[in-house]
Amino acid sequence: MSDGEVGREADEEVLEGGNVAEAVVRVGDTVRKPWRRSSPGVHSLLAHLEEHGYEGAPRALGRDGRGRQVLAYAPGTPADRMAPMTERELYRLGGLIRALHDLAAAYEPPGEPAWEVAVASRRAEIVCHHDLGPWNLVRDGPRWTFIDWDGAGPGTRMGDLGYAAHGFVPLHAGGAPAEDARRLRALADGYGCDGAQRRELPDAIGHEVRGMYDLLVEGARTGRQPWARLHAEGHADHWGPAAAYVEEHRDVWLAALRL
């Protein structure tokens, strides 16, 4: 794409809502954002998903004349600006994540991509999104699209699903454990979790949520960005208590998930 295709500066609409990505703008029916070292792998993954008919991710359209990523714009409303999902919607969400993971299991990255995974997984099963939260799900009627794939990389199915559980169930401090457990069950049922995955999921949730808290604390200690900034903005005040809540009620989650 040429600079002429990018359009004038006045044609660029700054998109809000992200905590990590900088200078994300909309140009017509595309999104432009900085090219990162992870971008070659991310765009390859998105091309794989598109090739196999997955509709829950944006199309990757290469780079523009300024060297920025170009992605198809996903119209709609971010899920974090909508009412919490119903159990039926959580079931559907589980299926959407399962379809993503099954396609990712067949993905073969070109060469050795330089992934930028924020919280390291316990092992590498597939390439995961790693930030499946309501802030990254755009809903437009029946179409649901996960955005912001810059942090994709090797991980586990239950880690990715567990991170989604934190945001969508949600599993936050001050929740109602019995109700949250029922909603977690709907998400896992929609995914089609087998017995082993159901036993793994509670600890996977804990690993992801505690990992985010530790990342923020370490960022504050070392000055590493954007985690130091996010810590200063108070994000650790959410993730720490959320991790404690998830860990405290581990047996409740296990009981609810049992087949």
Steps between C-alpha positions, in 0.01 A plus 500: 500500500621850422499814714225630275280212604551590866327834448553836663568532873151649533360171368649307792275438799681415822357185655469494878482225755836323474739485796812382318494587129591853400389715209215278383289675239215422266530587133180416315430131547851427628696534824861619501734433790878481553685207345654291778754220503208262560306628199634255236385204710171665594413579139594148396267360768216730395547396136477136608177566690350686205600224258307250712188712531535623858285811537603594854816686400577797272668459163869590486567732206876549521680833547430850377745751357594613850589148605194455723291188535180508297207294629134487405289719728250308712181708541292467811521551875770366734351244738630688804258780413203263495306308763670186636447197280216263572582135556385428147739763369782358712429161345529654155820675600648168608425358157661799328818451702497124434477560125794739524710251694423211268614705201805625688597139572542452124697822452868473413683831549746601228851479639530606863265794568599748770188473714434754777312303764453700820440215748701189418298180480587181681547321168440552129202313353383743232532866404253688722359853500598559867266798551149365445321759710178702453716798400619298199168356382302721262134404461297602199170313514575133434862571406758480778860595422808471720741789440851596620707193420841657563557286811426169327745216541556152640280400790240254623135461412388522861723798570337692215152386606584577863600854417168538317318364806651771717362776280175357370354294789640720663719367779571815698537573869165539671323260266237244594682164485193282436376720216849544357552124506181444302608758242847348481337164432307652207824629348675164542200310363495723194869430447435128532758447772580136571561366848871579508443855378233558765744391768769725355286810448479639858878498544544639149276793591707558813825489302379761251347740753784473750744532212348831394526633853864392528576658162362835617690487829823411322439779250467749783824371653705511178330781310419269210227647282210490454467300822651769723250753365208260543609428857511873570148528359378246757457184291676284758229598748262293286723207401634423848161461671365319190781245528425450870130449420574242231740310725276512808209336318696245297301209645171673408614530137614137492170375638296702252709385203485129582337285232 
